[in-house]
Amino acid sequence: MLIKNIEEKININKKVSLATLAVAFLIVVCTFIFAFLLIRESRKSLYVLDNGVPVLVKQTDELLNRPVEYKSQVELFHRLFFTLAPDDEYIKENVEKALYLIDDTGKKEYTNLREKGYYNQLISSNAMVTIKTDSIKVDPERRMFMFYGKQMINRKTALIIRKLVTEGHFEDMMRSPNNPHGVLLKDWRILDNTEISNQPKFSY
């Protein structure tokens, strides 16, 4: 009887020990999984500087966000390339930033406009040029985009509004400070830049 009681106690101790080891192992595994998920989630949190102030932002899935970045790149390029002030340094600075986002077709268009005296005319007439984006269509499969907008040329004597329709291709590239979206626009061309209206300004 005594031997039987001892055997039962040994068996109970074995079961308790095994159960304790199993629970401990489970806790360790759960801790590792939790730590891994926590680290992975923390890597999605980034701090970016907004006028010198650190702002917490969250990364999103690149594939889901890519079409948005394509559109943002197209809009950014057109805004930089076509937002002009009657200041040669301002024009050069804006165009220089824009040319980081596009292949040599952007440089060719800039050279063409400069040779035609377009920028000199803006400076001499003290004109401001801005654009308004109406829509941007992106076809990720064909790697193409279409930009639809309006170009406003604000002179002392008149406000001229021109249609602005362009198209081109795009490809992914390495991200950089000068090209944060990692998108290069290619084969860009202006399809339509016809005048819509010319409203004279009256001074009294």
C-alpha positions in Angstrom: 0.0 0.0 0.0 2.8 2.4 0.9 4.6 1.6 -2.4 1.4 2.2 -4.3 1.0 5.6 -2.6 4.6 6.5 -3.4 4.2 5.6 -7.1 1.0 7.7 -7.3 2.8 10.7 -5.8 5.7 10.2 -8.3 3.2 10.1 -11.2 1.4 13.2 -9.9 4.8 15.0 -9.5 5.7 14.0 -13.1 2.4 15.3 -14.4 2.7 18.5 -12.5 6.3 19.0 -13.7 5.3 18.3 -17.3 2.3 20.6 -17.1 4.5 23.3 -15.6 7.1 22.9 -18.4 4.3 23.0 -21.0 2.8 26.2 -19.6 6.3 27.8 -19.3 7.1 26.9 -22.9 3.7 28.3 -24.0 4.4 31.6 -22.2 7.8 31.9 -23.8 6.4 31.3 -27.3 3.6 33.8 -26.7 6.1 36.3 -25.4 8.3 35.9 -28.5 5.3 36.3 -30.8 4.0 39.3 -29.0 7.5 40.9 -29.0 7.9 40.2 -32.8 4.5 41.7 -33.6 5.2 44.8 -31.4 8.6 45.4 -33.1 7.1 44.9 -36.6 4.3 47.4 -35.8 6.8 49.9 -34.3 8.8 49.8 -37.5 5.7 51.1 -39.3 5.8 54.3 -37.2 8.0 57.0 -38.5 8.7 60.5 -37.5 8.8 63.1 -40.2 9.7 66.8 -39.9 7.0 69.3 -40.7 8.5 72.7 -40.5 11.0 71.5 -37.9 8.3 69.7 -35.8 8.5 65.9 -35.6 5.2 64.3 -36.5 4.4 60.6 -36.0 3.1 58.9 -39.2 2.2 55.3 -40.1 3.5 53.4 -43.0 0.9 51.6 -45.1 1.2 48.6 -47.4 3.3 49.7 -50.3 1.2 47.9 -52.9 -2.0 49.4 -51.7 -0.5 52.9 -51.5 1.4 52.8 -54.8 -1.4 54.2 -57.1 -1.8 57.1 -54.7 1.9 57.8 -54.9 1.8 57.7 -58.7 -0.9 60.3 -58.7 0.9 62.4 -56.1 4.1 62.3 -58.2 2.3 63.5 -61.3 0.6 66.3 -59.4 3.8 67.3 -57.7 5.8 67.5 -61.0 3.1 69.6 -62.8 2.8 71.9 -59.8 6.6 72.5 -59.6 7.0 72.8 -63.4 4.1 75.2 -64.0 4.0 77.3 -60.8 6.1 80.3 -61.9 6.8 83.8 -60.5 8.4 86.8 -62.2 11.7 85.8 -60.7 14.4 83.9 -62.7 15.9 82.3 -59.5 12.4 81.1 -58.4 11.8 79.6 -61.8 15.1 77.8 -61.9 14.7 76.4 -58.4 11.2 75.1 -59.1 12.1 73.6 -62.5 15.2 72.0 -60.9 13.1 70.3 -58.3 10.7 69.1 -61.0 13.4 67.7 -63.2 14.4 65.2 -60.5 11.0 63.6 -61.0 11.1 63.1 -64.8 13.3 61.8 -67.5 15.0 64.0 -70.2 11.6 64.9 -71.8 11.1 67.4 -69.0 14.5 69.0 -69.6 13.7 69.2 -73.4 10.4 71.0 -72.7 12.1 73.4 -70.3 14.8 74.2 -72.9 12.2 74.6 -75.6 10.2 77.1 -73.5 13.4 79.0 -72.5 14.6 79.3 -76.1 11.2 80.6 -77.1 11.5 83.4 -74.5 8.6 82.1 -72.4 10.2 82.7 -69.1 11.6 86.1 -70.0 8.1 87.2 -71.1 6.7 86.2 -67.7 9.4 88.1 -65.9 9.0 91.2 -68.1 5.2 91.2 -67.8 5.4 90.6 -64.1 3.1 87.6 -64.5 2.3 84.8 -62.0 1.5 81.3 -63.3 -0.3 78.7 -61.3 -2.2 75.5 -62.1 -5.3 73.8 -60.9 -5.5 70.0 -61.1 -8.9 68.8 -62.4 -8.1 65.0 -62.4 -5.3 62.6 -62.8 -5.8 59.2 -64.4 -3.3 56.4 -63.8 -3.2 53.0 -65.5 -0.8 50.9 -63.4 -0.9 48.0 -65.9 0.2 50.1 -68.8 2.3 52.3 -66.6 0.6 55.4 -68.1 -0.9 58.6 -66.7 -3.1 61.5 -68.0 -3.1 64.9 -66.3 -6.1 67.2 -66.8 -5.9 70.7 -65.4 -6.0 74.4 -66.0 -3.1 76.9 -66.2 -3.8 80.4 -64.9 -1.5 83.3 -66.1 -2.2 86.3 -64.0 -0.8 89.5 -65.6 -1.3 93.1 -64.6 -3.7 93.7 -67.6 -5.4 90.3 -67.9 -6.1 86.9 -66.4 -5.5 84.2 -69.0 -6.8 80.6 -68.4 -5.4 77.8 -70.6 -6.3 74.1 -70.7 -3.5 71.8 -69.7 -3.6 68.1 -70.7 -0.5 66.0 -70.6 0.4 62.3 -70.8 3.3 60.1 -70.1 4.6 56.9 -68.6 6.1 56.1 -65.2 8.4 53.5 -63.6 9.5 52.7 -60.1 12.9 53.7 -58.9 14.8 54.0 -55.7 13.5 56.6 -53.3 15.7 59.6 -52.5 15.4 63.0 -50.8 14.9 64.5 -54.3 12.4 61.8 -55.3 10.6 60.6 -52.1 7.9 58.7 -54.0 10.5 56.6 -55.9 8.7 57.2 -59.2 10.2 58.5 -62.5 7.9 60.1 -65.1 8.9 59.2 -68.7 7.9 60.1 -72.3 6.0 63.2 -71.0 4.3 65.4 -73.5 1.8 68.2 -73.6 -1.3 67.3 -75.5 -3.4 70.4 -75.1 -2.5 73.9 -73.9 -5.2 75.9 -75.7 -6.5 79.2 -74.3 -9.9 78.9 -72.6 -10.4 82.6 -71.6 -8.7 85.9 -71.6 -10.3 88.3 -69.0 -9.0 91.9 -69.2 -8.4 93.7 -65.9 -9.7 97.2 -65.6 -7.9 99.8 -63.4 -9.7 102.9 -62.2 
